[in-house]
Amino acid sequence: MRMRGHVYWAWADPALHHQSHEETLSDGTRIDVQVRRCRPGGTQIFLGVYAWSGMALYEEAFNSRPGESMPRALAWGVGLARRVAIEGVAMGAITGSTEKQL
């Protein structure tokens, strides 16, 4: 079971339409990427990287990706989450949660 961090709970809004991608990597690390249309009309992204145990290793929310479609934002987010999981785990660099505005 995934243990969500504060970034996810601050970002979550079940009233908004969203698309998601979940994947388990070969080492058991799980990624969760979600995109949604925000009320002002932009696209928002959530990235989560979780240990096999479900512990949150990394969470990041992007509050605005202006002019980007949900499928394109999802593909971008999946690529970024994979890089964070693979490079971060290898370097021991996955440490915290952030929230960003692009």
Secondary structure, DSSP 4 states (H G I P E B T S, - for coil): --B--HHHHHH--TTS-EEEEEEE-TTS-EEEEEEEE-TTS-EEEEEEEE-TTSBEEEEEEE---TT--HHHHHHHHHHHHHHHHHHHHHHT----EEEE--
